[in-house]
């Protein structure tokens, strides 16, 4: 039987620390997945819902963007522990009604933890906070749209910001960008700005397209898979099944990470008998425990060794690349002392890794936010591209570049035009629909925060997500939101952003992925794009959590009609039948011709990728480009540590499912900082001591995260880790990656002060 929402908010009251695990998933993963479902949904609803996740006739998991196998190769339980938790959170039987908001003033809710807020259940009716009030109260949909439209008409278009979460469907995302651009702005920050923007910038500048070049089949066929700056056991657990399949076929796996992660040490596949009762599969053949921020130096050193050894695919380099001579001249100047200082690795460790590259005929390099949130993130990813180009690892089976995207459909949203730059097809869409599209660059996430902080933005709207907890410099972010005349959040659950409202604030509850979406023309489906450019349908089957819920498509179209009643765009038709949206997408977005017919296939379809498909590079020269900028070596002052923010295993992005991180040995709490025991001793801090973390940056502003327990952990020397969003307060707003403006959440110099 499902449990009610918790009343207690324990925080770290019962925190305990145990020995970290060296094995991921297995029977404990099954137990935790089912426990989450039973607690939130009950027995029957859990069984019905979990069996529809990632199935051809079901719904796409609202968690990560890892691709599914072909329909015939899918398990009946094609989900992971965290996917089950994500679905349980959405399909929960708990409800937030107007009575909840009457009983809980906003000032009280602001004191609650993110975990407690998320555990209260599904939002059921639109609510508004009026100026001067400390409560949300019900509001009709028509009044909510009229209120939002009135605020938008009262400001200049560039004084409004339209934020997007990665969970948004292709159809809703396309309409949302059309709404913003028809209104007159490209101010469309999104969660990509804070995660894989660095990947997109680096890949576009080197191979001509900002997406990865591999498919799931390539993962299975690879001879060497490099997993760098990524923890798939927690963040993309189904990736472990793909790695296991690659290992079964003879692949080697190289793990590069400042912290040992259980999922890359040993995997017990919960979908196979041997994973439940057997020993499972050892995954990483070699582990490089690199310092935070040392990845650029590592890949440059590997490249230098490959060139020195003559392990270069010269025919590929000559035919398909440019800049090779200038690049190799930079490699010849490599200072190994700098490499050692940056990486913390011995030369023999790097040479052993380079031998793995040299002996592999099919190599894939995978990475995630461990790389993308460094100051030199773009340069680092370019170094990975350089190594792959040296070995000719593009456009061949089992090889390529694999940025592992986080949120389901975050890549699809960008494909649909959610971007602060006008997409290449924007003008064509405007011509087709009879509207003028703005051409000036809009605000990305960091620039939007700066504009809000400085009073240049008056209206903030978010289609999904939890902006307050996802962004850096928490105090600045929350003050920026509160400074707005209007904040609007389209959400399924209560979150931190709702309790730091603008003068007027709306919460508009929407359907989730698991729920039926019935419109005038009948039952609808939406589409999503996974991390490997495959597009497929998603169909919810559950009854909506409330009769007052609207779909994201309906919310966008009704707001557009209230805001622009004379618009030639047929907004009402789009709401009535989502096929009409897909017909416009098919007409203007590259790769989507015959969209409706292609997505009718149970397997969906894969978007074209010229470098992968034809070894064609849409760069100015028509070739892939070698690049080599200055080598970055982070110099950390004496008595300081280099902090990276990480997720716990009971978390997905900003959603906190529970208070355990059992792979790292943390139970019933989150305010911990992981530090190498030798560093703790050198700092005079004992394992278990309570400390404040204070970040140090060039602006001289003190940013303090109070009351964290120091945990001795086998992390790289000189480095530390803490969970976000709790540690976001330490990330300066203006400390961003060169070229992508992504916050540097993996490069924070801190000191520990005993409490």
Secondary structure, 3 states (H helix, E strand, C coil): CCCCCCCCCCCCCCCEECCCCCCEEHHHHHHHHHHHHHHHHCHHHHHHHHCCECCCCCECCCCECCCCCCHHHCCCCCCCHHHHHHHHHHCCCCEECHHHHHHCCHHHHCCCCHHHHHCCCEECCCEEECCCCCCCEECCHHHHHHHHHHHHHCCCHHHEEEEECCCCCHHHHHHHHHHHHHHCCCCCCEHHHHCCHHHHHHHHHHCCCCCCCCCHHHHHHCCEEEEECCCHHHHCCHHHHHHHHHHHCCCEEEEECCECCHHHHEEECCCCHHHHHCCCEECCCEEECCCCCCHHHHHHHHHHHHHHHCCCCHHHHHHHEECHHHHHHHHCCCCHHHHHHHHCCCHHHHHHHHHHHHHCCCEEEEECHHHHCCCCHHHHHHHHHHHHHHCCCCCCCCCEEEECCCECCHHHHHHCCCCCCCCCCHHHHHHHHCCCCCCCCCCCHHHHHHHHHCCCCCEEEEECCCHHHHCCCHHHHHHHHHCCCEEEEEECECCHHHHCCCCEEEEEEECCCCECCEECCEECCEEEECCCCEEEEECCCECCCCCCCECHHHHHHHHHHHHCCCCCCCHHHHHHCHHHHHHHHHHHCCCCCCHHHHHCCCCCEECCCHHHHHCCCCCCCCCEECCCCCCCCCCCCCCCEEEEEECCCCEECCEECCCCEHHHCEECCCCEEEECHHHHHHHCCCCCCEEEEEECCCCCCCEEEEEEEEEECCECCCEEEEECCCCHHHCCCCCECCCCCCECCCCEEEEEEEC
